[in-house]
Amino acid sequence: MKVYIESYGCTFNKADGQIMAGVLNENDIDLVDTIDDADVVIVNTCYVKLPTENKVIHKIQKLQKNYPDKKIIVGGCMVEIDPEKLESIGPDCSWIGPHQLNKVADVVEKTYCGEVIRESGFSKESKVNVPKITDDSLIHIIQICEGCLGACTFCCTRFARGPLNSYPIEDIKAEAKWAIENGAREIQLTAQDTAAYGRDTGEKLSDLIKEVANLDGDFRIRVGMMHPKNILNDVDEIIDAIKHPKVYDFIHLPVQSGSDKVLKEMRRGHTIAQYLEIVDKFKSEIPDLTLATDIIVGFPTETDDDFEKTVELLNDVKPSIIHLSKYQHRKGAISSSLKEIPHHVMKKRSKFLSEIKSEITQAENEELLDSYQNILVVEKGSKGGFIAKTDSYIPVVVENVSLGEFVRVKITQATATYLRGVVE
């Protein structure tokens, strides 16, 4: 029996796919690299945005049409968020929810034998120090907690991931130590909200970062998305942790809107003033900080004035990375009961912010021209060369290097999305 796994969406979901692969491998079930070679196909779904929902639905339908003899198992967030739609498009598909990954071997074996198995529901099973099979030995993902403390009105992911469940620092540190000893050069600490880490157990994100950073070895740590409201009570200590030389000078701090009115209607739990206070503290302590943020364009209650406040915020803060999403209703989300704003208005606003985004990142990257940067080479480029990351987690295209190597380069070209460098 041979199994192919295809994962969609975030870093956390990618790690779920790696866990399923690890469990299957432990049970002597063969993993293959293509659908054509597989007897069973697992589609590990993401459901955070409508375009991704459409993509995974199309994939499931295409598999059923083009590979009628193959068994299909649907995993990921769709299983918990929208089982009705999943049943309608794949009545003969088995399911495995994101909290049931330890049962994947049983689900695969029974599905292969012709049964339709549905494993869903919540669990406190740890996702640390479990078998994993990765396609990249240099980058190791560790899920530090699952679930969140939020109640965002636009979000459906929380229905799939459930309440906060943090994993012990000692367990996370042990997995990181193992990964580093086995060749990992980048440790990615990921969660739906890393800033919520330990709120349920009494441990703290800042302590976790320091414990991992103090492990022996030459590596870097990337800390995943942090909700502003949950960083408020630990800002100084998290800044101190990120200042560690083995931690990228990088934070992903989504704001979603520049309007306090819209933030309240989103139930974000923070204000623009608080967001600016956090950013100012980070930038004053870490001058080379790379700030990533998220913006939802066209929330149903967003007026022209609200949108202008978002424009003002971006021009003021100048985030290095801006993830833009056009608002769309999501299954079960509270805001889905509201009337969407006209599509042409949303499209116009999104285009305007895209232009601002390019201007900000182009200008910021151009400031690095002719500078010398320390980089970690993390992957091969799709068009040749290699992709590396600076100490501030900015991508650099470079030639004549080796994967996993730390080198020093001179920046010779800057675009809105990446830098190009030559080895010093």
C-alpha positions in Angstrom: 0.0 0.0 0.0 1.3 3.4 -1.0 0.2 6.8 0.2 0.6 10.3 -1.2 0.0 13.4 1.1 -0.8 16.8 -0.3 -0.9 19.7 2.2 -2.4 23.2 1.8 -2.2 26.4 3.7 -0.1 27.5 6.7 3.1 26.3 8.2 1.1 24.6 11.0 -0.9 22.6 8.5 2.3 21.6 6.7 3.6 20.2 10.0 0.4 18.3 10.4 1.1 16.6 7.1 4.6 15.8 8.3 3.2 14.2 11.4 0.8 12.0 9.3 3.8 11.0 7.1 5.8 10.1 10.2 3.0 8.0 11.7 2.5 6.1 8.4 6.2 5.5 8.2 6.3 4.1 11.7 3.6 1.7 10.7 5.5 0.5 7.6 3.2 2.2 5.2 5.0 3.4 2.1 5.0 7.1 1.2 5.3 8.2 -2.5 6.0 11.5 -4.2 3.2 11.4 -6.8 -0.5 10.7 -7.0 0.0 8.3 -9.9 2.1 6.0 -7.7 -0.3 6.1 -4.7 -3.1 3.7 -3.7 -4.4 6.2 -1.1 -4.3 10.0 -1.4 -4.6 12.3 1.6 -5.7 15.9 0.9 -4.7 17.9 4.0 -7.0 20.9 3.6 -6.8 24.5 4.6 -10.1 26.5 4.9 -9.0 30.0 6.1 -9.8 31.8 2.9 -12.4 31.2 0.1 -9.8 30.8 -2.7 -8.1 28.1 -0.7 -11.5 26.4 0.0 -12.2 26.4 -3.7 -8.8 25.0 -4.5 -9.1 22.1 -2.1 -12.7 21.3 -3.2 -11.5 21.3 -6.9 -8.7 19.0 -5.9 -11.0 16.5 -4.2 -13.4 16.6 -7.1 -10.6 16.2 -9.7 -9.2 13.2 -7.8 -12.5 11.5 -7.8 -13.0 12.1 -11.5 -9.5 11.3 -12.8 -8.5 8.6 -10.3 -11.7 6.6 -9.6 -9.7 3.6 -8.4 -7.7 5.5 -5.8 -9.0 5.9 -2.2 -9.3 9.4 -0.9 -8.9 10.7 2.6 -9.6 14.3 3.5 -7.8 15.8 6.4 -7.2 19.3 7.8 -9.5 22.2 8.8 -12.3 21.4 6.3 -13.2 18.3 8.3 -14.1 20.3 11.4 -15.4 23.5 9.8 -17.6 22.3 7.0 -18.4 18.6 7.2 -21.7 19.2 5.4 -20.0 20.4 2.2 -17.4 17.7 2.5 -20.1 15.1 2.6 -21.8 16.6 -0.4 -18.7 16.7 -2.6 -17.0 13.5 -1.3 -19.6 11.1 0.1 -17.2 8.1 -0.4 -14.2 9.9 1.1 -12.8 9.0 4.5 -11.9 11.9 6.9 -9.2 12.6 9.5 -9.5 15.8 11.6 -6.4 17.8 12.6 -6.7 16.5 16.2 -6.7 12.8 15.2 -3.4 12.5 13.4 -2.2 9.6 15.6 -5.0 7.5 14.0 -4.0 8.1 10.4 -2.5 4.6 9.9 -5.7 2.9 11.0 -7.7 5.3 8.8 -5.5 4.6 5.8 -5.5 0.8 6.2 -9.3 0.6 6.6 -9.9 3.0 3.7 -7.6 1.0 1.5 -9.7 -2.1 2.3 -12.9 -0.3 1.2 -14.3 1.2 4.4 -15.3 4.9 4.8 -13.8 6.0 8.1 -14.5 9.4 9.7 -12.2 10.4 12.6 -12.9 14.0 13.9 -13.3 15.9 17.1 -11.0 17.6 19.5 -8.1 16.0 21.5 -5.3 17.1 23.8 -2.8 14.9 22.0 0.6 16.5 21.8 2.2 17.3 18.4 5.7 17.6 19.8 8.2 14.8 19.9 6.1 12.6 17.6 7.3 10.9 14.4 7.7 13.4 11.4 8.8 13.0 7.9 9.9 16.2 6.3 10.9 17.1 2.7 13.4 19.6 4.0 16.0 18.6 6.6 17.3 22.3 6.9 14.0 23.8 8.1 12.2 22.1 11.0 8.7 23.1 12.1 7.7 22.8 15.7 4.1 23.4 16.7 4.3 25.0 20.1 0.6 25.1 20.8 -2.7 24.6 19.0 -5.9 26.7 19.2 -6.2 30.2 20.3 -7.8 32.6 22.8 -9.4 34.8 20.1 -13.0 35.4 19.1 -12.4 37.2 15.7 -15.7 37.6 13.9 -14.2 36.9 10.5 -12.4 33.7 11.4 -13.4 30.1 10.9 -10.1 28.4 11.7 -10.7 28.6 15.4 -13.6 26.2 14.9 -11.2 23.6 13.6 -8.3 24.2 16.0 -10.3 24.7 19.2 -9.2 26.2 22.5 -5.6 26.8 23.4 -3.5 23.7 24.1 0.2 24.6 24.8 2.9 22.0 24.8 5.7 21.9 27.5 8.9 23.9 27.0 11.0 20.9 27.8 9.3 18.8 25.1 9.7 21.5 22.5 13.3 22.0 23.4 14.0 18.3 23.1 12.5 18.2 19.6 14.5 21.3 18.6 17.7 19.7 20.0 17.1 16.5 18.0 16.4 18.5 14.8 19.6 20.6 15.2 21.7 17.5 15.8 20.2 16.0 12.6 21.1 18.9 10.4 18.3 21.6 10.9 19.5 25.1 10.4 16.2 26.9 10.9 13.7 26.1 13.6 10.2 27.5 13.0 8.1 27.9 16.1 4.6 28.0 14.8 1.0 28.2 16.2 -2.3 29.9 15.4 -1.0 32.5 17.8 2.5 32.1 19.3 1.9 35.0 21.7 -0.9 32.9 23.4 1.7 30.2 24.2 1.6 29.1 27.8 -1.5 31.1 28.9 -3.1 27.8 29.7 -0.1 26.2 31.4 1.7 29.1 33.1 4.7 29.0 30.7 5.8 31.9 28.5 6.7 32.4 24.9 9.8 34.5 25.9 11.1 31.7 28.1 10.5 29.2 25.3 12.4 31.2 22.7 15.4 31.7 25.0 15.5 28.0 26.0 15.6 26.9 22.3 18.0 29.7 21.3 20.5 28.6 24.0 20.8 25.1 22.6 24.2 24.2 21.1 24.6 24.5 17.4 24.6 27.1 14.6 21.0 27.8 13.6 18.3 30.4 13.5 14.8 30.6 15.0 11.8 32.1 13.3 8.9 32.9 15.6 5.5 32.6 14.0 2.4 34.9 14.1 1.7 36.8 17.3 -1.7 38.3 18.1 -1.2 41.9 19.3 -3.6 41.5 22.3 -1.7 38.6 23.6 1.8 40.1 23.4 0.8 43.2 25.4 1.7 41.8 28.8 5.0 40.3 27.8 6.4 42.8 25.2 9.7 43.6 26.9 10.6 40.0 27.6 9.7 38.9 24.0 11.8 41.7 22.7 14.7 40.5 24.9 14.2 37.0 23.6 14.2 38.0 19.9 17.4 40.0 20.4 19.2 36.7 20.9 21.7 36.3 18.1 20.2 33.0 17.0 16.7 34.4 16.6 15.7 36.2 13.4 15.0 40.0 13.9 11.5 39.3 12.6 7.9 39.5 14.0 4.6 38.7 12.3 2.1 41.0 14.0 -1.2 41.2 12.1 -3.2 44.4 12.6 -6.0 43.6 10.1 -7.3 47.3 9.9 -6.2 50.8 10.7 -9.6 51.7 12.2 -10.4 51.2 15.9 -14.1 50.9 14.9 -13.5 48.1 12.6 -11.1 46.4 15.0 -13.9 46.4 17.6 -16.3 45.0 15.2 -13.8 42.3 14.3 -13.4 41.6 18.1 -9.7 41.8 17.8 -9.2 42.9 21.4 -6.6 45.6 20.8 -6.5 49.2 19.6 -4.4 51.0 17.0 -2.7 52.9 19.8 -1.7 49.6 21.5 -0.5 48.2 18.2 1.7 51.3 17.6 3.1 51.1 21.1 4.1 47.4 20.5 5.7 48.3 17.2 7.5 51.3 18.5 9.0 49.3 21.4 10.3 46.6 19.0 11.7 49.0 16.5 13.5 51.1 19.2 15.1 47.9 20.6 15.7 46.1 17.3 16.6 48.7 14.6 16.9 46.1 11.9 13.5 44.5 12.6 11.5 43.1 9.8 7.8 43.6 10.6 5.2 41.5 8.8 1.5 42.3 9.2 -1.9 41.2 7.8 -4.6 43.5 6.4 -8.2 42.4 5.6 -9.5 44.7 2.8 -13.3 45.3 2.7 -14.6 44.0 6.0 -18.4 44.4 5.8 -18.5 47.5 8.1 -15.4 49.2 6.5 -16.3 52.7 5.3 -14.2 55.0 3.1 -13.0 56.7 6.3 -12.0 53.4 7.9 -10.1 52.5 4.8 -8.2 55.8 4.8 -7.2 55.0 8.4 -5.7 51.8 7.2 -3.8 53.6 4.5 -2.5 56.1 7.1 -1.4 53.3 9.4 0.6 51.5 6.7 2.2 54.7 5.5 3.1 55.5 9.2 4.3 52.0 10.3 5.8 50.9 6.9 5.7 47.2 7.5 8.4 45.2 5.6 5.9 42.5 4.7 2.1 43.1 4.1 -0.2 40.2 3.6 -3.4 41.5 1.9 -6.6 39.6 1.9 -9.9 40.7 0.4 -12.7 40.0 2.9 -15.0 37.0 2.1 -17.6 35.3 4.2 -16.4 32.1 6.0 -18.4 29.2 7.3 -19.6 29.8 10.8 -17.9 33.2 11.2 -20.0 35.9 12.9 -19.3 38.5 10.2 -20.8 36.2 7.6 -24.2 37.4 8.6 -23.3 40.9 7.4 -23.8 42.3 3.9 -20.5 42.4 1.9 -19.4 45.7 0.5 -19.6 46.0 -3.3 -17.0 43.9 -5.1 -15.8 46.8 -7.2 -15.1 48.9 -4.1 -13.2 46.1 -2.5 -11.2 45.5 -5.6 -10.3 49.2 -5.9 -9.2 49.3 -2.2 -7.1 46.2 -2.6 -5.3 47.5 -5.7 -4.5 50.7 -3.9 -3.0 48.9 -0.9 -1.1 46.6 -3.2 0.6 49.6 -4.7 1.4 51.0 -1.3 2.8 47.6 -0.3 5.1 47.5 -3.3 6.3 51.1 -2.7 7.1 50.4 1.0 9.0 47.2 0.4 10.9 48.5 -2.6 12.1 51.5 -0.7 13.0 49.5 2.4 15.0 47.0 0.3 16.8 49.7 -1.6 18.1 51.0 1.7 20.1 47.7 1.9 21.9 48.2 -1.5 25.7 47.9 -1.1 25.3 46.8 2.5 26.9 43.6 3.8 24.6 41.0 5.2 25.0 37.7 7.0 22.8 35.1 5.4 21.6 31.5 6.0 21.1 29.5 2.7 17.9 27.6 3.2 16.6 26.4 -0.2 17.3 26.1 -3.9 15.8 28.8 -6.1 13.0 27.7 -8.5 14.8 29.6 -11.3 18.3 28.7 -10.3 20.7 29.8 -7.6 19.8 29.6 -3.9 17.4 31.4 -1.6 18.9 32.6 1.7 17.6 34.7 4.6 19.3 37.6 6.3 19.4 38.0 10.0 16.2 40.0 9.6 14.6 37.2 7.6 14.7 39.1 4.3 15.1 36.7 1.3 18.3 37.0 -0.8 19.0 35.3 -4.1 22.6 34.2 -4.2 24.9 32.0 -6.3 27.9 29.8 -5.6 26.9 28.7 -2.1 25.8 25.5 -0.4 22.5 24.6 1.3 22.7 25.1 5.1 25.7 27.5 4.8 26.1 30.7 6.7 27.9 33.3 4.5 28.4 37.0 4.2 27.2 38.8 1.0 27.1 42.2 -0.5 23.6 43.3 -1.6 23.7 44.2 -5.3 20.1 44.4 -6.3 16.8 45.2 -4.5 13.3 44.5 -5.6 9.9 44.8 -3.8 10.1 41.1 -2.9 13.7 40.1 -2.6 17.3 41.1 -2.6 20.2 39.8 -4.7 23.7 39.4 -3.3 27.2 38.2 -4.1 29.5 36.3 -1.7 32.0 38.7 -0.1 
